[in-house]
Amino acid sequence: MTTPTLVLVGENDVRVPPPQSVELYRALKTNGVETHLYIAPREPHGWRELRHELFKVNVEIDWFERHVRGIEYEWESAPESEDEEEAAETGEGEK
């Protein structure tokens, strides 16, 4: 396998235990394949924490933009406070 590979796993994933992801990551690295491994703390198979979900979306889009389209991606950032988060969800605070 030579395709650049992104590995995302939750720390508490029982379907795909993190050691399997680490094994894949190490094998790819050993064989010279560009790869990154991200382990989300506290997460099961389907990530649930909003900040982890946002990170996952950002890292996936960034990976595809760089490896498929060859361009930079500007990451979306999470709101700093709950008030900002509520404003973002309701559309308030937009100019």
N, C-alpha and C positions, 0 to 999 in steps of 0.2 A: 504494500500500500504506500502510495507516495502523495496522496491528496492532503493538503493542510487540514488538520483536524482539530476541532474545538470540542473539549470534553467538559460537560456541565453535570454535576451530581449534587444531590442533597446529602448532608452529613448523616441523616437518619433514613436514607433510602433503603427499603427492604427489597424492592424489586431488582434494583441494580446497586448492590452494595458498593460503597466507595472503594474498597480494596480492588474490585474489578476495574473501576475507572482508573485507579492509580496504575494498575498493571498494564492497561492499554496505553496510557500516557507514557510510561517508561519504555515500553516496547517501541512506540513510535519515535520517541526521542533517540533511543539507541540506534534506530535505523535511519536517522537523519531527517525525519519528517517534521515539518513545522507544526507545532502543537502547543496548546495551552490547556491547563486543567484548572477548573474553578470548583471548589467545594463550598456549598452554601451552608453555613452553620444553622443548626436546628431544623433544617428542611427535610421533608419526606420526598417521595418520588415526584410529586407535583408541587413545585414551590408555591408557598402561600403568602409569605411576608411581602408587602408591597415594595419595599426597597430592594429585596432580592429579585422580585419579578422585573422591576425596572432595570436593574443591573443586567439580568439575563437578556432582556430585549435589546438593550444597548450593546452588549458584547456580541450578540448574534448579528445584529445589523452591521456593526463595525467590522466583524470578521468577513461577512459577505461583501461589503463595500470594498474592502482592501483586496480580497482574493478573487472576486469575480469582476468587479468594475474598476478596480485599481484607483479608487479615490478615498479621500479622508471622510470620516463621518464625525459629526459634532454630536456628542452625547447629550441626551436629555438629563436634566438634574432633578432630583427629588426636592419637594418643598422642604424648607428648613423647619417649619413648625406646623402644628395641626391647623392653625388658622389659614396658613398659606395653602395647605392641602385641601381644606374645605372650599376655599375661594377657587382653586383650580378645578375642583369637581363641579362646582355650580356655575363656573364661568364668570364669577364676580372677580373684580380686580383686574380684568383685562381692559386694556386701553384701546 
